[in-house]
Amino acid sequence: MHAIMHALAIAGSMTWEVTWALILGFTLAAIVQAVVPKSVIVRRLGDDRPRTLAVATAFGAASSSCSYAAVALARSLFRKGAGFTAAIAFEIASTNLVIELGVILALLMGWQFTAAEFTGGPIMIVIVAVLFRLFLTSRLLGEARTQADRGIAGSMEGHAAMDMSVGGSGSITRRLLSRDGFTGVSHVFVMEWAAIIRDLVIGLLVAGAIAAWVPDSFWQGFFFAGHPLAAKLWGPLIGPVVAILSFVCSIGNVPLAVVLWKGGISFGGVIAFIFADLIIAPILNIYRKYYGARMAAFLLGTLFAAMAAAGYVIELVFGGLGLVPDRSAAHIPDQGVSLNYTTWLNIVFLLLAAVLVVRFVRTGGIPMLRMMNGAPDDDHAGHGEHAGHDHHAHHQAT
């Protein structure tokens, strides 16, 4: 019982440490998504030119998503006309280049990890684009498109299909400050939280259990912590493997990354581990449903190679610049709640979250929440816009 309580205490402390950062990140992402319709994104992602991939990366970074929703949205974009490489670039950015991830990495592990994540993400996308250009055949792409058009359900289909952006004329500021804008932001905010909460809770519980029950000596031996060169070579290869087997994705893998870093995995290995939220076992199965077994295997191989390569580049560059932080600087929170700046920030941002949740409920958000795991996008493609029009009418009435 003591061991279980210790694990839960660590998980709870981690949750308290990152709550305000998550609320901040999802609020900013909701603001962006409330003013950028998905139709605009599709129109800008029609090929795999460098400029298009840069736009896909920017849109992805602004469209915070859980890994399952990002994968579903990438297929939706692909089916509606976006280039496959651009859709995958969007998918990578929407899970690995988002503000809440950067803030949480800085809080739990140090700003160097945030810098490494935001440097390694674009590197990974470039490597993926090169690998796709070299090895993605038109035949395989054709098979993937045929399979994608079958519309087989994966996960978070309804969420990916919804477009909760605010229509109308006027400046972005004017639209955001309107009643419709307030409602749109609240809907995106709650839906994003609903999409990620399962993985976040699992990640925190797994990290708490491993931190409490697995001795550091095991990880130090597993990651060759006593052999610096071997650790640097091994880390970016084993990091994605641990991610695949852990079943933890999205923001939920950051608490586990802290445990692995404290245990001895290399700096580049941590970055490769965090990137690998898009190749965990359940998502590989979704790729199989979406694009077929051959494309799923192709994505596993190319994404794994890109993650490992990006990890090596980060290890080399940050190590050469002396930016790899001291391992002791990372901390696994286990002190519970205390009266400090984290507590005050949590109070402020929890009040903000409460306001958005109340708005969400009062403007018909509950039915949308039930549609999150609904049928593929062809069945729900119009729900986002239709719901939006209904909501606009509702606010005018209220």
N, C-alpha and C positions, 0 to 999 in steps of 0.2 A: 504493500500500500504506500509506503514511503517513496519507493521508486516511481510509482505512478504519479503521486502528488508532485514529486520533483519535476517530472517531465511536463506535467500540466502547468506548473509554475513558470517554467521556462517559456512554454508556448504562450501563456498569458502575458508574460513580460514582453515578449517579442511583439505581440499584438498591440499592446499599449504603446510601445516605442514607435511603431510605424503608422498608427491610425491616422494622425493628422496629415502625414505625407500622402497616404492613399486618397484621402478625401480631397486634398488640394489637387493632386494629379487628375483624378476623375472629374473634378469640377472644371478644370482647364480644358480637358479633352471634350467634355460635354459642351462647353462654349463653342469650341471649334466645330464640332459635329453639328451643332444647331444651326450653323450658318453656311455649311458646305454640303450641298446635296450630293448624294452618291452618284447621280447622273453626271455631275460635273467631273467626278473622279474617273468614271468610265471613259468619258470623251477624251481625257488627257492621257490614257494609258493604252493606246492602240497598237504600239509596236515595242521593240526592245532597244531603241536607240539610247545612248547615254543620257541625253536630256530627259527622255521619257522615264528612264529608271530613276533619275534624280527626283523627278516630280512624284513618282510612285513612292519613293522613300520619304519625301516630305509629307505627302498625304498620309502615309502609314504612321509616321511618328506623331501626327496630329490626331490620328484615329485610334486612340487607345482601345485595346481589345484583349479579352482572354484568348488563349491560344486556340481553343475550339472555335470561338466566334471568328477569329482572324482567318483560320483555315476555311471556314464556311464562306466568309465574305470574299476570299480570294477566288474560290470557285465561282461564286456569283458574278464577280467582275469578269472572269474568264468567259463565262457563258454569254455575257452581255456584250462582248467585243474587245475586252482588254487583252493585250498580249500576255501569253503565259508567263514569260520572264518578268514582266512588269507586275503581274498579279502576285507572283511569289516574292518579289522585292517588297511590295506593299505588305504582304503577310509578315515578312521578317521584321520590317520596321515597326509595324503596329504592335508587336509584342516585345521587341528588344531595344527600341529607341524612344521610349515614352518617358514622360517627365516623372511619373510616380516611381518607375524603376530606378531612375537616376537618383532621386531623393532618398529612397530606401537604401540603396547601395552606399550612399554617402553617410547615412545615419549609422548603419550597422557595420560597415567595413572600411570606410574612408573615401575621400573624394577621388583618390586615384582610381578606384574601381569604376566610379561614374565616368571618369574621363576615358578609361579603357573600354568600357561598354559602348560609349558613344563614338569612339574611334574605331573599335573593332566591328561594329555593326555595318557601317558603309564598306569596310574592307570585305566583310563576308558577302555582302550583296554584289560587289564587283567580282569576287571569285565565282559566285554562283552564276552570274551573267556570262563569264568567260567559259565556264564548264558547260553551261547550256548551249552556248554558241558552238562549242567544239563537239559535243556528244549527243545533243538532243536532236534526233532525226525527225524528219517530217512525218514518217510513218508512225513513230511513237506518239508524236504530238497529235496526229489525227486520231489514233486510238483513244488517247486521253480525252479529246474533245467529244468523241462519240459517247464515251462512258459518262462524261460530265453532263451531257445533254439528256441522259436518262433520268437525272434528278434524284438519284438514290439518296436517302436521308443519312446524314452523319450525326452531327450534334450542333446545337445552337442555330439550326436552320432559320427558325422564325426570327431570331435576333438579327442574323445577318441580312435578312430580307427587308427589315424595317428601315425606312428613311424618315428620321424624325427631325429633319432640318426645317427651318422656319422660312416660309415663302414670303412673297410680297415684295414691295419696292422699298426704297430708302436705304440709308447707309447701314453698315453692319451694326454699328452702335445703336442706331435707332431700332433695328429689328430685335437686338438682344434685350433692350430695355423695355420692349413692349410686353404685353401680357402673353402673347404667343411665344415670344422669346424666352420668357421666364419658364413657361410650360415646357418648351422644347428642351431647354437645359435640364430641367428636373427629370424629364423622361429619359434622356440619354444617361444622365447620372445614375439613376436607379437601375436602369437596364444593364449598364456596365458593371455595377456592383453585383447584381443578381447573377451575371455571367461568370464572374470571377470568384465569388465567395466560396464555392465548393473547393476549388483548387487552393485558395488561400488558406482555408481552414485545414485541409489535408497537409499542406506544406508546413504550416506552423506546428501541427501535431507531430508530424514525422520528424521535423527538426528538433522539437523538444525532446522526443523520445530518444533520438540518436545522441543528442548532446548529453542527456542524462544517463544513458545506459551503455553507450559504446565508448570504451576508454580511448584516450588519445593515442596510446601506444599502437592500437590496431591500425588507425589511419596513418600514423607515421610510417609503419612498415608497408602498408598497402600503397602509399604514394612515394615510397623511397625518400622520405624526408631527410634521411642522413646522407644522401648522395645527391648533391645539388644538380649536377648535370643530368643524371638519370631522371630526377624529379621533373626537370624542365622538359625533357623529351617525352616522358610518360604522361604528364598532366593533361595536355590538350587531346591526347588519345583516349585516356580513360574517363575524362570528365563527361563527354557526351554519352559514354556507355553507362555511367552511373545514372545520368539523367534518364536515359531510355528505360532503365530498370526500376527507377524510383516512381514512375507514373505521375510525378509532380511537375506541373507546368505553370506558365505565366508568372505572376509576382510570387506565387507560392514557393518557387524554387530558390528565392533569395535567402530565406532563413536557413535552408539546408546548405546553401553556398557558404554561409558564415561558418557552419559547423565543419565543412570540408576544408575551408581555408585555415581554420584553427587547427585542424587535424594534420595539415601538412601538404595538401595539394598545391601545385605551383600556381603562380599568378595567372599565367596563360590558361592553365587547366580550369581555374574558376570561371574565366570568361567563356571558354568553350562549353562548360557545364551549363551556364546560364543561357547561352544561345540555343542549347539543345532542347529547349522546351517545345520546339516544333518537330521533334522526331521521337517523342516518347511513344511507348508501345500503343496506347489507345489512338493516338493521332496517326500513326502509321497505318492502322486498320482503317481509319477514315479516308486516308489517301487512297487505299485500295478500293474502297467503295466509290470514291469520287472519280478516280482517274484510271482504275484498273491495276492489277498486280504488278505489271511491268513498270508502269510509271511510278508506283509506290516504291519499288525497289530502286528505280533511278533517283527519285527524290531522296531516299535514305542515303544512297552512296554519295550523291553530289553535295547534299546539305552537310553530311558528316564530314566530308573532305573540306568543305568551306569553313565549317566551325573549327576544326582542328587547325587548319592553315591560319585562320584569323587568330587563334590562340597563340600559335607560334610567333606570328608577327608582333602581337601585343607583348609577348614575353621578351622578344628581342629588343623592340623599340623602347618599352618602358624600363626594361632592365638596363639598357644602354644609357638612358637618360637619368638613371637613378631614381625612378619614380615608383618602384615597387615598395609598398609600405611595409613597415615592421609588422610581422604577424601578430605581435602582442597588442597592437593598436586596435584590432578588431575585437568586438566584445559580443558575447552572447548574453543578452539581458536576462537577469534572473532575480532582480531586486523588487519586482512588483511595482506598485504605484507609489510615487513620492512627489512631494510638492516642488516641482522644478519647471523649467520652460516647456518640457514635453507635456506636462499635465495642462498647463495653461493653453498651449496650442491645441491640444486635444479637445478641451472644453469649447474653444472658439469654433473649431471646425466641426465638432459634433453638433453644435447649434446650427451651423450652416447646413449640414446634412439633414437635420431634422426639418428645417424649412423646406428643403427641396423634396424630401419624402412626403411631407404634408401636401405640397403642391401636386406632386405626382398622383397621390391617391385621390385628391379632390377633382382632378381633371381627367379622370377615366383611365388611369394608368394600369389598374389591376388587370383588365382584360388583355392588355398588351403583354403583361408579365406572363400570363398563361400561354401566350403564343410563342414564347421564346424557343421552346423545343418542338415547334410545330413542323409542318411539312416543308419540303424544299421551296426555294424562292419562287418558282413558277406559280405555286399555289398561293403564296402570300405576297407576291411582289407588290401588289397595290395596297397592302395593309398599312404600310408606313404612311403613304400619302393620304390614304382614306382616313386613317386615324387622325392624322394631322388636321385635315379639314374639319372633322368632327370636333376636335379639340378647340379649333379656332372658334367654331360656332358656340362651343360651350363657354369659352371665356367671355365672349361677347355677352352671353346670357348672364354670366356671373360678375 
